[in-house]
């Protein structure tokens, strides 16, 4: 029974990640950011991309809100996927000459759990 509870809690339906890019990012690059992030999310078969939108504009960065879901069976597997996703974001943005600002933060703003 405890194993099924762990498995149930690991099925996260909505996970929000707030990510900042440098304001030196030009408008052409800004248009590509959501697609670049979608391709990074789709690289993991256990993650599903929902949306990526420009959330705020600050003096030195653009802040995006990325929404994904997970069908991992265990919580630590989900955590590993998020870590790999963040590393892939860094790689994809660097390859496309898009500067990013640290710290970017990951927030469990809204999480819903499914029943098995």
C-alpha positions as CSV (number, residue, x, y, z in Angstrom):
1,X,0.0,0.0,0.0
2,X,2.8,2.5,0.8
3,X,4.5,1.7,-2.5
4,X,1.3,2.5,-4.4
5,X,1.0,5.8,-2.4
6,X,4.6,6.7,-3.4
7,X,3.8,5.9,-7.0
8,X,0.6,8.0,-6.9
9,X,2.4,11.0,-5.5
10,X,5.1,10.9,-8.1
11,X,2.5,11.4,-10.9
12,X,2.7,15.1,-11.2
13,X,0.2,16.8,-13.5
14,X,1.4,20.3,-13.5
15,X,4.9,21.6,-12.6
16,X,6.0,25.2,-13.2
17,X,9.6,26.2,-13.7
18,X,10.4,29.9,-13.8
19,X,13.5,30.6,-16.0
20,X,15.3,33.9,-16.7
21,X,17.1,34.8,-19.9
22,X,19.4,37.8,-20.3
23,X,17.9,41.0,-21.7
24,X,20.8,40.9,-24.3
25,X,18.7,38.2,-26.0
26,X,17.4,39.8,-29.2
27,X,13.8,39.7,-30.4
28,X,14.5,36.9,-33.0
29,X,15.9,34.7,-30.2
30,X,13.1,35.5,-27.9
31,X,10.6,34.1,-30.4
32,X,12.5,30.9,-30.5
33,X,12.8,30.4,-26.7
34,X,9.5,28.5,-26.2
35,X,10.2,26.1,-29.1
36,X,13.8,25.5,-27.8
37,X,12.4,24.7,-24.4
38,X,9.6,22.5,-25.9
39,X,12.2,20.4,-27.8
40,X,14.3,20.0,-24.5
41,X,11.2,18.8,-22.6
42,X,10.2,16.4,-25.4
43,X,13.7,14.9,-25.2
44,X,12.5,13.1,-22.0
45,X,9.8,10.5,-22.7
46,X,8.4,10.8,-19.2
47,X,7.8,14.6,-19.4
48,X,5.0,16.4,-21.3
49,X,5.2,20.0,-22.4
50,X,2.2,22.2,-21.7
51,X,3.2,25.8,-22.3
52,X,6.1,28.3,-22.1
53,X,5.2,32.0,-21.9
54,X,7.0,35.2,-21.3
55,X,6.0,36.0,-17.7
56,X,7.9,39.2,-16.8
57,X,10.4,41.6,-18.1
58,X,13.0,42.9,-15.6
59,X,15.9,45.4,-16.2
60,X,18.4,42.6,-16.9
61,X,16.3,39.5,-17.8
62,X,13.2,38.1,-19.3
63,X,11.4,35.6,-17.1
64,X,9.5,32.6,-18.7
65,X,6.9,30.4,-17.1
66,X,7.3,26.8,-18.3
67,X,4.6,24.2,-17.5
68,X,5.3,20.5,-17.8
69,X,3.8,17.3,-16.5
70,X,5.3,14.0,-15.5
71,X,4.3,10.3,-15.6
72,X,7.3,9.1,-13.6
73,X,6.4,6.2,-11.2
74,X,8.8,7.4,-8.5
75,X,9.4,10.8,-7.1
76,X,13.2,10.6,-7.3
77,X,12.9,9.7,-11.0
78,X,11.0,12.9,-11.5
79,X,13.7,14.9,-9.7
80,X,16.3,13.3,-11.9
81,X,14.4,14.3,-15.0
82,X,14.0,17.9,-13.8
83,X,17.8,18.0,-13.2
84,X,18.6,16.6,-16.7
85,X,16.0,19.1,-18.2
86,X,17.7,22.1,-16.5
87,X,21.1,20.9,-17.8
88,X,19.6,20.5,-21.3
89,X,18.2,24.0,-21.1
90,X,21.7,25.4,-20.4
91,X,23.1,23.4,-23.4
92,X,20.3,24.4,-25.8
93,X,20.5,28.0,-24.9
94,X,24.3,28.1,-25.1
95,X,24.2,26.4,-28.5
96,X,21.8,29.1,-29.7
97,X,23.8,32.0,-28.3
98,X,21.1,32.9,-25.8
99,X,22.4,34.1,-22.5
100,X,20.6,33.1,-19.3
101,X,20.6,34.6,-15.9
102,X,21.2,32.7,-12.6
103,X,19.6,32.0,-10.4
104,X,16.7,30.5,-12.3
105,X,14.3,28.9,-9.9
106,X,12.1,25.9,-10.0
107,X,8.8,26.2,-8.1
108,X,6.1,23.8,-7.3
109,X,3.5,26.5,-7.8
110,X,0.7,24.1,-8.7
111,X,0.9,20.4,-8.4
112,X,-1.9,17.9,-8.9
113,X,-1.6,14.2,-8.2
114,X,-3.4,11.5,-10.0
115,X,-4.9,8.3,-8.6
116,X,-3.5,5.0,-9.9
